[in-house]
Amino acid sequence: MADDRVKVSIVCMRCGERFVLKGSRQKGKIDTGFKRCLCDNEKEFDIDVMDS
Ligand SMILES: [Zn+2]
């Protein structure tokens, strides 16, 4: 299985904090290891994959 590395931009929809992380795409699912924002938000994110 190919491990496709991607850059992912995650914006918290509660406080607006933005994170840029490296993730891996496996079978169309992005795994970044990102768990929660500084504001304890764990679910409401705007996630954008930035293919390089
Ligand atoms: Zn937040």
mmCIF file of the protein (N, C-alpha, C, O) and its ligand, coordinates in Angstrom:
data_MODEL
# 
_entry.id   MODEL 
# 
loop_
_entity.id 
_entity.type 
_entity.pdbx_number_of_molecules 
1 polymer     1 
2 non-polymer 1 
# 
_entity_poly.entity_id                      1 
_entity_poly.type                           'polypeptide(L)' 
_entity_poly.nstd_linkage                   no 
_entity_poly.nstd_monomer                   no 
_entity_poly.pdbx_seq_one_letter_code       MADDRVKVSIVCMRCGERFVLKGSRQKGKIDTGFKRCLCDNEKEFDIDVMDS 
_entity_poly.pdbx_seq_one_letter_code_can   MADDRVKVSIVCMRCGERFVLKGSRQKGKIDTGFKRCLCDNEKEFDIDVMDS 
_entity_poly.pdbx_strand_id                 A 
# 
loop_
_entity_poly_seq.entity_id 
_entity_poly_seq.num 
_entity_poly_seq.mon_id 
_entity_poly_seq.hetero 
1 1  MET n 
1 2  ALA n 
1 3  ASP n 
1 4  ASP n 
1 5  ARG n 
1 6  VAL n 
1 7  LYS n 
1 8  VAL n 
1 9  SER n 
1 10 ILE n 
1 11 VAL n 
1 12 CYS n 
1 13 MET n 
1 14 ARG n 
1 15 CYS n 
1 16 GLY n 
1 17 GLU n 
1 18 ARG n 
1 19 PHE n 
1 20 VAL n 
1 21 LEU n 
1 22 LYS n 
1 23 GLY n 
1 24 SER n 
1 25 ARG n 
1 26 GLN n 
1 27 LYS n 
1 28 GLY n 
1 29 LYS n 
1 30 ILE n 
1 31 ASP n 
1 32 THR n 
1 33 GLY n 
1 34 PHE n 
1 35 LYS n 
1 36 ARG n 
1 37 CYS n 
1 38 LEU n 
1 39 CYS n 
1 40 ASP n 
1 41 ASN n 
1 42 GLU n 
1 43 LYS n 
1 44 GLU n 
1 45 PHE n 
1 46 ASP n 
1 47 ILE n 
1 48 ASP n 
1 49 VAL n 
1 50 MET n 
1 51 ASP n 
1 52 SER n 
# 
loop_
_struct_asym.id 
_struct_asym.entity_id 
A 1 
B 2 
# 
loop_
_chem_comp.id 
_chem_comp.type 
_chem_comp.mon_nstd_flag 
ALA 'L-peptide linking' y 
ARG 'L-peptide linking' y 
ASN 'L-peptide linking' y 
ASP 'L-peptide linking' y 
CYS 'L-peptide linking' y 
GLN 'L-peptide linking' y 
GLU 'L-peptide linking' y 
GLY 'peptide linking'   y 
ILE 'L-peptide linking' y 
LEU 'L-peptide linking' y 
LYS 'L-peptide linking' y 
MET 'L-peptide linking' y 
PHE 'L-peptide linking' y 
SER 'L-peptide linking' y 
THR 'L-peptide linking' y 
VAL 'L-peptide linking' y 
ZN  non-polymer         . 
# 
_pdbx_entity_nonpoly.entity_id   2 
_pdbx_entity_nonpoly.name        ? 
_pdbx_entity_nonpoly.comp_id     ZN 
# 
_pdbx_nonpoly_scheme.asym_id         B 
_pdbx_nonpoly_scheme.entity_id       2 
_pdbx_nonpoly_scheme.mon_id          ZN 
_pdbx_nonpoly_scheme.ndb_seq_num     1 
_pdbx_nonpoly_scheme.pdb_seq_num     101 
_pdbx_nonpoly_scheme.auth_seq_num    101 
_pdbx_nonpoly_scheme.pdb_mon_id      ZN 
_pdbx_nonpoly_scheme.auth_mon_id     ZN 
_pdbx_nonpoly_scheme.pdb_strand_id   A 
_pdbx_nonpoly_scheme.pdb_ins_code    . 
# 
loop_
_atom_site.group_PDB 
_atom_site.id 
_atom_site.type_symbol 
_atom_site.label_atom_id 
_atom_site.label_alt_id 
_atom_site.label_comp_id 
_atom_site.label_asym_id 
_atom_site.label_entity_id 
_atom_site.label_seq_id 
_atom_site.pdbx_PDB_ins_code 
_atom_site.Cartn_x 
_atom_site.Cartn_y 
_atom_site.Cartn_z 
_atom_site.occupancy 
_atom_site.B_iso_or_equiv 
_atom_site.pdbx_formal_charge 
_atom_site.auth_seq_id 
_atom_site.auth_comp_id 
_atom_site.auth_asym_id 
_atom_site.auth_atom_id 
_atom_site.pdbx_PDB_model_num 
ATOM   1   N  N  . MET A 1 1  ? 0.836   -1.214 0.000  1.00 0.00 ? 1   MET A N  1 
ATOM   2   C  CA . MET A 1 1  ? 0.000   0.000  0.000  1.00 0.00 ? 1   MET A CA 1 
ATOM   3   C  C  . MET A 1 1  ? 0.864   1.254  0.000  1.00 0.00 ? 1   MET A C  1 
ATOM   4   O  O  . MET A 1 1  ? 1.728   1.431  0.859  1.00 0.00 ? 1   MET A O  1 
ATOM   5   N  N  . ALA A 1 2  ? 0.623   2.098  -0.953 1.00 0.00 ? 2   ALA A N  1 
ATOM   6   C  CA . ALA A 1 2  ? 1.378   3.340  -1.033 1.00 0.00 ? 2   ALA A CA 1 
ATOM   7   C  C  . ALA A 1 2  ? 0.932   4.307  0.061  1.00 0.00 ? 2   ALA A C  1 
ATOM   8   O  O  . ALA A 1 2  ? -0.258  4.453  0.339  1.00 0.00 ? 2   ALA A O  1 
ATOM   9   N  N  . ASP A 1 3  ? 1.890   4.945  0.655  1.00 0.00 ? 3   ASP A N  1 
ATOM   10  C  CA . ASP A 1 3  ? 1.590   5.913  1.700  1.00 0.00 ? 3   ASP A CA 1 
ATOM   11  C  C  . ASP A 1 3  ? 1.799   7.299  1.099  1.00 0.00 ? 3   ASP A C  1 
ATOM   12  O  O  . ASP A 1 3  ? 2.930   7.771  0.982  1.00 0.00 ? 3   ASP A O  1 
ATOM   13  N  N  . ASP A 1 4  ? 0.730   7.926  0.731  1.00 0.00 ? 4   ASP A N  1 
ATOM   14  C  CA . ASP A 1 4  ? 0.783   9.187  0.020  1.00 0.00 ? 4   ASP A CA 1 
ATOM   15  C  C  . ASP A 1 4  ? 0.833   10.367 0.991  1.00 0.00 ? 4   ASP A C  1 
ATOM   16  O  O  . ASP A 1 4  ? -0.148  10.663 1.673  1.00 0.00 ? 4   ASP A O  1 
ATOM   17  N  N  . ARG A 1 5  ? 1.984   11.035 1.045  1.00 0.00 ? 5   ARG A N  1 
ATOM   18  C  CA . ARG A 1 5  ? 2.129   12.144 1.993  1.00 0.00 ? 5   ARG A CA 1 
ATOM   19  C  C  . ARG A 1 5  ? 1.510   13.413 1.436  1.00 0.00 ? 5   ARG A C  1 
ATOM   20  O  O  . ARG A 1 5  ? 1.753   13.786 0.288  1.00 0.00 ? 5   ARG A O  1 
ATOM   21  N  N  . VAL A 1 6  ? 0.716   14.065 2.252  1.00 0.00 ? 6   VAL A N  1 
ATOM   22  C  CA . VAL A 1 6  ? 0.075   15.296 1.829  1.00 0.00 ? 6   VAL A CA 1 
ATOM   23  C  C  . VAL A 1 6  ? 0.181   16.339 2.933  1.00 0.00 ? 6   VAL A C  1 
ATOM   24  O  O  . VAL A 1 6  ? 0.384   16.021 4.105  1.00 0.00 ? 6   VAL A O  1 
ATOM   25  N  N  . LYS A 1 7  ? 0.037   17.582 2.524  1.00 0.00 ? 7   LYS A N  1 
ATOM   26  C  CA . LYS A 1 7  ? -0.015  18.682 3.467  1.00 0.00 ? 7   LYS A CA 1 
ATOM   27  C  C  . LYS A 1 7  ? -1.490  19.015 3.692  1.00 0.00 ? 7   LYS A C  1 
ATOM   28  O  O  . LYS A 1 7  ? -2.274  19.106 2.747  1.00 0.00 ? 7   LYS A O  1 
ATOM   29  N  N  . VAL A 1 8  ? -1.836  19.186 4.921  1.00 0.00 ? 8   VAL A N  1 
ATOM   30  C  CA . VAL A 1 8  ? -3.240  19.431 5.225  1.00 0.00 ? 8   VAL A CA 1 
ATOM   31  C  C  . VAL A 1 8  ? -3.391  20.708 6.037  1.00 0.00 ? 8   VAL A C  1 
ATOM   32  O  O  . VAL A 1 8  ? -2.694  20.924 7.028  1.00 0.00 ? 8   VAL A O  1 
ATOM   33  N  N  . SER A 1 9  ? -4.310  21.540 5.597  1.00 0.00 ? 9   SER A N  1 
ATOM   34  C  CA . SER A 1 9  ? -4.622  22.763 6.328  1.00 0.00 ? 9   SER A CA 1 
ATOM   35  C  C  . SER A 1 9  ? -5.904  22.524 7.115  1.00 0.00 ? 9   SER A C  1 
ATOM   36  O  O  . SER A 1 9  ? -6.929  22.134 6.556  1.00 0.00 ? 9   SER A O  1 
ATOM   37  N  N  . ILE A 1 10 ? -5.830  22.762 8.406  1.00 0.00 ? 10  ILE A N  1 
ATOM   38  C  CA . ILE A 1 10 ? -6.996  22.553 9.254  1.00 0.00 ? 10  ILE A CA 1 
ATOM   39  C  C  . ILE A 1 10 ? -7.359  23.870 9.935  1.00 0.00 ? 10  ILE A C  1 
ATOM   40  O  O  . ILE A 1 10 ? -6.537  24.464 10.632 1.00 0.00 ? 10  ILE A O  1 
ATOM   41  N  N  . VAL A 1 11 ? -8.579  24.315 9.731  1.00 0.00 ? 11  VAL A N  1 
ATOM   42  C  CA . VAL A 1 11 ? -9.024  25.547 10.362 1.00 0.00 ? 11  VAL A CA 1 
ATOM   43  C  C  . VAL A 1 11 ? -10.134 25.214 11.351 1.00 0.00 ? 11  VAL A C  1 
ATOM   44  O  O  . VAL A 1 11 ? -11.127 24.572 11.008 1.00 0.00 ? 11  VAL A O  1 
ATOM   45  N  N  . CYS A 1 12 ? -9.944  25.656 12.561 1.00 0.00 ? 12  CYS A N  1 
ATOM   46  C  CA . CYS A 1 12 ? -10.950 25.433 13.591 1.00 0.00 ? 12  CYS A CA 1 
ATOM   47  C  C  . CYS A 1 12 ? -12.144 26.351 13.332 1.00 0.00 ? 12  CYS A C  1 
ATOM   48  O  O  . CYS A 1 12 ? -11.994 27.562 13.168 1.00 0.00 ? 12  CYS A O  1 
ATOM   49  N  N  . MET A 1 13 ? -13.326 25.750 13.299 1.00 0.00 ? 13  MET A N  1 
ATOM   50  C  CA . MET A 1 13 ? -14.505 26.551 13.009 1.00 0.00 ? 13  MET A CA 1 
ATOM   51  C  C  . MET A 1 13 ? -15.045 27.236 14.263 1.00 0.00 ? 13  MET A C  1 
ATOM   52  O  O  . MET A 1 13 ? -16.000 28.009 14.187 1.00 0.00 ? 13  MET A O  1 
ATOM   53  N  N  . ARG A 1 14 ? -14.452 26.962 15.385 1.00 0.00 ? 14  ARG A N  1 
ATOM   54  C  CA . ARG A 1 14 ? -14.892 27.631 16.607 1.00 0.00 ? 14  ARG A CA 1 
ATOM   55  C  C  . ARG A 1 14 ? -14.074 28.876 16.896 1.00 0.00 ? 14  ARG A C  1 
ATOM   56  O  O  . ARG A 1 14 ? -14.628 29.950 17.134 1.00 0.00 ? 14  ARG A O  1 
ATOM   57  N  N  . CYS A 1 15 ? -12.752 28.733 16.873 1.00 0.00 ? 15  CYS A N  1 
ATOM   58  C  CA . CYS A 1 15 ? -11.923 29.879 17.244 1.00 0.00 ? 15  CYS A CA 1 
ATOM   59  C  C  . CYS A 1 15 ? -11.128 30.447 16.078 1.00 0.00 ? 15  CYS A C  1 
ATOM   60  O  O  . CYS A 1 15 ? -10.519 31.508 16.210 1.00 0.00 ? 15  CYS A O  1 
ATOM   61  N  N  . GLY A 1 16 ? -11.123 29.761 14.942 1.00 0.00 ? 16  GLY A N  1 
ATOM   62  C  CA . GLY A 1 16 ? -10.435 30.271 13.764 1.00 0.00 ? 16  GLY A CA 1 
ATOM   63  C  C  . GLY A 1 16 ? -8.955  29.960 13.698 1.00 0.00 ? 16  GLY A C  1 
ATOM   64  O  O  . GLY A 1 16 ? -8.276  30.394 12.767 1.00 0.00 ? 16  GLY A O  1 
ATOM   65  N  N  . GLU A 1 17 ? -8.447  29.226 14.653 1.00 0.00 ? 17  GLU A N  1 
ATOM   66  C  CA . GLU A 1 17 ? -7.033  28.852 14.647 1.00 0.00 ? 17  GLU A CA 1 
ATOM   67  C  C  . GLU A 1 17 ? -6.751  27.969 13.436 1.00 0.00 ? 17  GLU A C  1 
ATOM   68  O  O  . GLU A 1 17 ? -7.557  27.113 13.071 1.00 0.00 ? 17  GLU A O  1 
ATOM   69  N  N  . ARG A 1 18 ? -5.573  28.199 12.812 1.00 0.00 ? 18  ARG A N  1 
ATOM   70  C  CA . ARG A 1 18 ? -5.236  27.425 11.625 1.00 0.00 ? 18  ARG A CA 1 
ATOM   71  C  C  . ARG A 1 18 ? -3.999  26.576 11.880 1.00 0.00 ? 18  ARG A C  1 
ATOM   72  O  O  . ARG A 1 18 ? -3.026  27.042 12.473 1.00 0.00 ? 18  ARG A O  1 
ATOM   73  N  N  . PHE A 1 19 ? -4.044  25.358 11.439 1.00 0.00 ? 19  PHE A N  1 
ATOM   74  C  CA . PHE A 1 19 ? -2.916  24.443 11.607 1.00 0.00 ? 19  PHE A CA 1 
ATOM   75  C  C  . PHE A 1 19 ? -2.541  23.886 10.247 1.00 0.00 ? 19  PHE A C  1 
ATOM   76  O  O  . PHE A 1 19 ? -3.407  23.569 9.432  1.00 0.00 ? 19  PHE A O  1 
ATOM   77  N  N  . VAL A 1 20 ? -1.249  23.770 10.009 1.00 0.00 ? 20  VAL A N  1 
ATOM   78  C  CA . VAL A 1 20 ? -0.799  23.114 8.786  1.00 0.00 ? 20  VAL A CA 1 
ATOM   79  C  C  . VAL A 1 20 ? 0.004   21.893 9.200  1.00 0.00 ? 20  VAL A C  1 
ATOM   80  O  O  . VAL A 1 20 ? 1.022   21.994 9.885  1.00 0.00 ? 20  VAL A O  1 
ATOM   81  N  N  . LEU A 1 21 ? -0.473  20.753 8.772  1.00 0.00 ? 21  LEU A N  1 
ATOM   82  C  CA . LEU A 1 21 ? 0.141   19.509 9.205  1.00 0.00 ? 21  LEU A CA 1 
ATOM   83  C  C  . LEU A 1 21 ? 0.483   18.629 8.019  1.00 0.00 ? 21  LEU A C  1 
ATOM   84  O  O  . LEU A 1 21 ? -0.045  18.799 6.920  1.00 0.00 ? 21  LEU A O  1 
ATOM   85  N  N  . LYS A 1 22 ? 1.367   17.697 8.264  1.00 0.00 ? 22  LYS A N  1 
ATOM   86  C  CA . LYS A 1 22 ? 1.636   16.698 7.242  1.00 0.00 ? 22  LYS A CA 1 
ATOM   87  C  C  . LYS A 1 22 ? 0.810   15.472 7.589  1.00 0.00 ? 22  LYS A C  1 
ATOM   88  O  O  . LYS A 1 22 ? 0.755   15.042 8.742  1.00 0.00 ? 22  LYS A O  1 
ATOM   89  N  N  . GLY A 1 23 ? 0.178   14.927 6.583  1.00 0.00 ? 23  GLY A N  1 
ATOM   90  C  CA . GLY A 1 23 ? -0.623  13.741 6.820  1.00 0.00 ? 23  GLY A CA 1 
ATOM   91  C  C  . GLY A 1 23 ? -0.357  12.704 5.759  1.00 0.00 ? 23  GLY A C  1 
ATOM   92  O  O  . GLY A 1 23 ? 0.415   12.928 4.827  1.00 0.00 ? 23  GLY A O  1 
ATOM   93  N  N  . SER A 1 24 ? -0.994  11.583 5.908  1.00 0.00 ? 24  SER A N  1 
ATOM   94  C  CA . SER A 1 24 ? -0.878  10.553 4.884  1.00 0.00 ? 24  SER A CA 1 
ATOM   95  C  C  . SER A 1 24 ? -2.272  10.179 4.394  1.00 0.00 ? 24  SER A C  1 
ATOM   96  O  O  . SER A 1 24 ? -3.228  10.108 5.166  1.00 0.00 ? 24  SER A O  1 
ATOM   97  N  N  . ARG A 1 25 ? -2.355  9.947  3.112  1.00 0.00 ? 25  ARG A N  1 
ATOM   98  C  CA . ARG A 1 25 ? -3.635  9.596  2.525  1.00 0.00 ? 25  ARG A CA 1 
ATOM   99  C  C  . ARG A 1 25 ? -3.656  8.095  2.260  1.00 0.00 ? 25  ARG A C  1 
ATOM   100 O  O  . ARG A 1 25 ? -2.837  7.570  1.505  1.00 0.00 ? 25  ARG A O  1 
ATOM   101 N  N  . GLN A 1 26 ? -4.573  7.439  2.873  1.00 0.00 ? 26  GLN A N  1 
ATOM   102 C  CA . GLN A 1 26 ? -4.687  6.001  2.679  1.00 0.00 ? 26  GLN A CA 1 
ATOM   103 C  C  . GLN A 1 26 ? -6.104  5.663  2.268  1.00 0.00 ? 26  GLN A C  1 
ATOM   104 O  O  . GLN A 1 26 ? -7.048  5.841  3.039  1.00 0.00 ? 26  GLN A O  1 
ATOM   105 N  N  . LYS A 1 27 ? -6.245  5.181  1.062  1.00 0.00 ? 27  LYS A N  1 
ATOM   106 C  CA . LYS A 1 27 ? -7.562  4.819  0.529  1.00 0.00 ? 27  LYS A CA 1 
ATOM   107 C  C  . LYS A 1 27 ? -8.567  5.965  0.648  1.00 0.00 ? 27  LYS A C  1 
ATOM   108 O  O  . LYS A 1 27 ? -9.716  5.770  1.045  1.00 0.00 ? 27  LYS A O  1 
ATOM   109 N  N  . GLY A 1 28 ? -8.108  7.151  0.297  1.00 0.00 ? 28  GLY A N  1 
ATOM   110 C  CA . GLY A 1 28 ? -9.001  8.304  0.284  1.00 0.00 ? 28  GLY A CA 1 
ATOM   111 C  C  . GLY A 1 28 ? -9.257  8.922  1.635  1.00 0.00 ? 28  GLY A C  1 
ATOM   112 O  O  . GLY A 1 28 ? -9.972  9.919  1.735  1.00 0.00 ? 28  GLY A O  1 
ATOM   113 N  N  . LYS A 1 29 ? -8.682  8.342  2.689  1.00 0.00 ? 29  LYS A N  1 
ATOM   114 C  CA . LYS A 1 29 ? -8.868  8.893  4.022  1.00 0.00 ? 29  LYS A CA 1 
ATOM   115 C  C  . LYS A 1 29 ? -7.578  9.576  4.463  1.00 0.00 ? 29  LYS A C  1 
ATOM   116 O  O  . LYS A 1 29 ? -6.488  9.020  4.322  1.00 0.00 ? 29  LYS A O  1 
ATOM   117 N  N  . ILE A 1 30 ? -7.715  10.783 4.995  1.00 0.00 ? 30  ILE A N  1 
ATOM   118 C  CA . ILE A 1 30 ? -6.537  11.520 5.421  1.00 0.00 ? 30  ILE A CA 1 
ATOM   119 C  C  . ILE A 1 30 ? -6.276  11.298 6.906  1.00 0.00 ? 30  ILE A C  1 
ATOM   120 O  O  . ILE A 1 30 ? -7.161  11.471 7.744  1.00 0.00 ? 30  ILE A O  1 
ATOM   121 N  N  . ASP A 1 31 ? -5.062  10.919 7.206  1.00 0.00 ? 31  ASP A N  1 
ATOM   122 C  CA . ASP A 1 31 ? -4.690  10.730 8.603  1.00 0.00 ? 31  ASP A CA 1 
ATOM   123 C  C  . ASP A 1 31 ? -3.572  11.698 8.964  1.00 0.00 ? 31  ASP A C  1 
ATOM   124 O  O  . ASP A 1 31 ? -2.456  11.585 8.455  1.00 0.00 ? 31  ASP A O  1 
ATOM   125 N  N  . THR A 1 32 ? -3.872  12.648 9.843  1.00 0.00 ? 32  THR A N  1 
ATOM   126 C  CA . THR A 1 32 ? -2.870  13.640 10.219 1.00 0.00 ? 32  THR A CA 1 
ATOM   127 C  C  . THR A 1 32 ? -2.399  13.444 11.655 1.00 0.00 ? 32  THR A C  1 
ATOM   128 O  O  . THR A 1 32 ? -1.358  13.973 12.046 1.00 0.00 ? 32  THR A O  1 
ATOM   129 N  N  . GLY A 1 33 ? -3.149  12.697 12.433 1.00 0.00 ? 33  GLY A N  1 
ATOM   130 C  CA . GLY A 1 33 ? -2.808  12.552 13.836 1.00 0.00 ? 33  GLY A CA 1 
ATOM   131 C  C  . GLY A 1 33 ? -3.317  13.723 14.659 1.00 0.00 ? 33  GLY A C  1 
ATOM   132 O  O  . GLY A 1 33 ? -3.149  13.764 15.878 1.00 0.00 ? 33  GLY A O  1 
ATOM   133 N  N  . PHE A 1 34 ? -3.943  14.676 13.974 1.00 0.00 ? 34  PHE A N  1 
ATOM   134 C  CA . PHE A 1 34 ? -4.483  15.840 14.656 1.00 0.00 ? 34  PHE A CA 1 
ATOM   135 C  C  . PHE A 1 34 ? -5.695  15.431 15.498 1.00 0.00 ? 34  PHE A C  1 
ATOM   136 O  O  . PHE A 1 34 ? -6.587  14.723 15.028 1.00 0.00 ? 34  PHE A O  1 
ATOM   137 N  N  . LYS A 1 35 ? -5.706  15.886 16.735 1.00 0.00 ? 35  LYS A N  1 
ATOM   138 C  CA . LYS A 1 35 ? -6.798  15.443 17.600 1.00 0.00 ? 35  LYS A CA 1 
ATOM   139 C  C  . LYS A 1 35 ? -7.762  16.555 17.982 1.00 0.00 ? 35  LYS A C  1 
ATOM   140 O  O  . LYS A 1 35 ? -8.979  16.415 17.858 1.00 0.00 ? 35  LYS A O  1 
ATOM   141 N  N  . ARG A 1 36 ? -7.203  17.646 18.444 1.00 0.00 ? 36  ARG A N  1 
ATOM   142 C  CA . ARG A 1 36 ? -8.109  18.719 18.836 1.00 0.00 ? 36  ARG A CA 1 
ATOM   143 C  C  . ARG A 1 36 ? -7.406  20.063 18.803 1.00 0.00 ? 36  ARG A C  1 
ATOM   144 O  O  . ARG A 1 36 ? -6.178  20.156 18.818 1.00 0.00 ? 36  ARG A O  1 
ATOM   145 N  N  . CYS A 1 37 ? -8.224  21.092 18.757 1.00 0.00 ? 37  CYS A N  1 
ATOM   146 C  CA . CYS A 1 37 ? -7.705  22.442 18.759 1.00 0.00 ? 37  CYS A CA 1 
ATOM   147 C  C  . CYS A 1 37 ? -7.376  22.885 20.182 1.00 0.00 ? 37  CYS A C  1 
ATOM   148 O  O  . CYS A 1 37 ? -7.685  22.201 21.158 1.00 0.00 ? 37  CYS A O  1 
ATOM   149 N  N  . LEU A 1 38 ? -6.751  24.028 20.265 1.00 0.00 ? 38  LEU A N  1 
ATOM   150 C  CA . LEU A 1 38 ? -6.410  24.614 21.556 1.00 0.00 ? 38  LEU A CA 1 
ATOM   151 C  C  . LEU A 1 38 ? -7.667  24.936 22.373 1.00 0.00 ? 38  LEU A C  1 
ATOM   152 O  O  . LEU A 1 38 ? -7.620  25.003 23.601 1.00 0.00 ? 38  LEU A O  1 
ATOM   153 N  N  . CYS A 1 39 ? -8.782  25.132 21.678 1.00 0.00 ? 39  CYS A N  1 
ATOM   154 C  CA . CYS A 1 39 ? -10.029 25.503 22.344 1.00 0.00 ? 39  CYS A CA 1 
ATOM   155 C  C  . CYS A 1 39 ? -10.869 24.273 22.706 1.00 0.00 ? 39  CYS A C  1 
ATOM   156 O  O  . CYS A 1 39 ? -12.039 24.396 23.067 1.00 0.00 ? 39  CYS A O  1 
ATOM   157 N  N  . ASP A 1 40 ? -10.261 23.091 22.606 1.00 0.00 ? 40  ASP A N  1 
ATOM   158 C  CA . ASP A 1 40 ? -10.933 21.837 22.948 1.00 0.00 ? 40  ASP A CA 1 
ATOM   159 C  C  . ASP A 1 40 ? -11.935 21.350 21.909 1.00 0.00 ? 40  ASP A C  1 
ATOM   160 O  O  . ASP A 1 40 ? -12.643 20.368 22.134 1.00 0.00 ? 40  ASP A O  1 
ATOM   161 N  N  . ASN A 1 41 ? -11.993 22.033 20.780 1.00 0.00 ? 41  ASN A N  1 
ATOM   162 C  CA . ASN A 1 41 ? -12.845 21.567 19.703 1.00 0.00 ? 41  ASN A CA 1 
ATOM   163 C  C  . ASN A 1 41 ? -12.234 20.313 19.083 1.00 0.00 ? 41  ASN A C  1 
ATOM   164 O  O  . ASN A 1 41 ? -11.061 20.308 18.711 1.00 0.00 ? 41  ASN A O  1 
ATOM   165 N  N  . GLU A 1 42 ? -13.018 19.270 18.974 1.00 0.00 ? 42  GLU A N  1 
ATOM   166 C  CA . GLU A 1 42 ? -12.500 18.030 18.388 1.00 0.00 ? 42  GLU A CA 1 
ATOM   167 C  C  . GLU A 1 42 ? -13.176 17.661 17.078 1.00 0.00 ? 42  GLU A C  1 
ATOM   168 O  O  . GLU A 1 42 ? -12.737 16.742 16.387 1.00 0.00 ? 42  GLU A O  1 
ATOM   169 N  N  . LYS A 1 43 ? -14.236 18.372 16.737 1.00 0.00 ? 43  LYS A N  1 
ATOM   170 C  CA . LYS A 1 43 ? -15.024 17.923 15.591 1.00 0.00 ? 43  LYS A CA 1 
ATOM   171 C  C  . LYS A 1 43 ? -15.253 18.945 14.490 1.00 0.00 ? 43  LYS A C  1 
ATOM   172 O  O  . LYS A 1 43 ? -15.355 18.583 13.318 1.00 0.00 ? 43  LYS A O  1 
ATOM   173 N  N  . GLU A 1 44 ? -15.335 20.198 14.849 1.00 0.00 ? 44  GLU A N  1 
ATOM   174 C  CA . GLU A 1 44 ? -15.719 21.189 13.844 1.00 0.00 ? 44  GLU A CA 1 
ATOM   175 C  C  . GLU A 1 44 ? -14.507 21.843 13.196 1.00 0.00 ? 44  GLU A C  1 
ATOM   176 O  O  . GLU A 1 44 ? -13.991 22.854 13.672 1.00 0.00 ? 44  GLU A O  1 
ATOM   177 N  N  . PHE A 1 45 ? -14.069 21.240 12.101 1.00 0.00 ? 45  PHE A N  1 
ATOM   178 C  CA . PHE A 1 45 ? -12.917 21.769 11.387 1.00 0.00 ? 45  PHE A CA 1 
ATOM   179 C  C  . PHE A 1 45 ? -13.206 21.890 9.904  1.00 0.00 ? 45  PHE A C  1 
ATOM   180 O  O  . PHE A 1 45 ? -14.003 21.149 9.329  1.00 0.00 ? 45  PHE A O  1 
ATOM   181 N  N  . ASP A 1 46 ? -12.528 22.851 9.314  1.00 0.00 ? 46  ASP A N  1 
ATOM   182 C  CA . ASP A 1 46 ? -12.553 22.967 7.869  1.00 0.00 ? 46  ASP A CA 1 
ATOM   183 C  C  . ASP A 1 46 ? -11.217 22.416 7.394  1.00 0.00 ? 46  ASP A C  1 
ATOM   184 O  O  . ASP A 1 46 ? -10.179 23.048 7.594  1.00 0.00 ? 46  ASP A O  1 
ATOM   185 N  N  . ILE A 1 47 ? -11.231 21.260 6.775  1.00 0.00 ? 47  ILE A N  1 
ATOM   186 C  CA . ILE A 1 47 ? -9.991  20.576 6.396  1.00 0.00 ? 47  ILE A CA 1 
ATOM   187 C  C  . ILE A 1 47 ? -9.764  20.679 4.895  1.00 0.00 ? 47  ILE A C  1 
ATOM   188 O  O  . ILE A 1 47 ? -10.638 20.373 4.084  1.00 0.00 ? 47  ILE A O  1 
ATOM   189 N  N  . ASP A 1 48 ? -8.570  21.117 4.559  1.00 0.00 ? 48  ASP A N  1 
ATOM   190 C  CA . ASP A 1 48 ? -8.232  21.341 3.164  1.00 0.00 ? 48  ASP A CA 1 
ATOM   191 C  C  . ASP A 1 48 ? -6.920  20.650 2.830  1.00 0.00 ? 48  ASP A C  1 
ATOM   192 O  O  . ASP A 1 48 ? -5.896  20.911 3.461  1.00 0.00 ? 48  ASP A O  1 
ATOM   193 N  N  . VAL A 1 49 ? -6.952  19.781 1.850  1.00 0.00 ? 49  VAL A N  1 
ATOM   194 C  CA . VAL A 1 49 ? -5.734  19.065 1.459  1.00 0.00 ? 49  VAL A CA 1 
ATOM   195 C  C  . VAL A 1 49 ? -4.998  19.887 0.410  1.00 0.00 ? 49  VAL A C  1 
ATOM   196 O  O  . VAL A 1 49 ? -5.571  20.278 -0.608 1.00 0.00 ? 49  VAL A O  1 
ATOM   197 N  N  . MET A 1 50 ? -3.725  20.143 0.673  1.00 0.00 ? 50  MET A N  1 
ATOM   198 C  CA . MET A 1 50 ? -2.918  20.930 -0.249 1.00 0.00 ? 50  MET A CA 1 
ATOM   199 C  C  . MET A 1 50 ? -1.934  20.021 -0.971 1.00 0.00 ? 50  MET A C  1 
ATOM   200 O  O  . MET A 1 50 ? -0.840  19.746 -0.478 1.00 0.00 ? 50  MET A O  1 
ATOM   201 N  N  . ASP A 1 51 ? -2.335  19.569 -2.126 1.00 0.00 ? 51  ASP A N  1 
ATOM   202 C  CA . ASP A 1 51 ? -1.451  18.705 -2.903 1.00 0.00 ? 51  ASP A CA 1 
ATOM   203 C  C  . ASP A 1 51 ? -0.275  19.505 -3.432 1.00 0.00 ? 51  ASP A C  1 
ATOM   204 O  O  . ASP A 1 51 ? -0.455  20.597 -3.971 1.00 0.00 ? 51  ASP A O  1 
ATOM   205 N  N  . SER A 1 52 ? 0.905   18.977 -3.283 1.00 0.00 ? 52  SER A N  1 
ATOM   206 C  CA . SER A 1 52 ? 2.085   19.726 -3.729 1.00 0.00 ? 52  SER A CA 1 
ATOM   207 C  C  . SER A 1 52 ? 2.533   19.260 -5.104 1.00 0.00 ? 52  SER A C  1 
ATOM   208 O  O  . SER A 1 52 ? 3.512   19.777 -5.642 1.00 0.00 ? 52  SER A O  1 
HETATM 209 ZN ZN . ZN  B 2 .  ? -10.261 26.201 18.133 1.00 0.00 2 101 ZN  A ZN 1 
# 
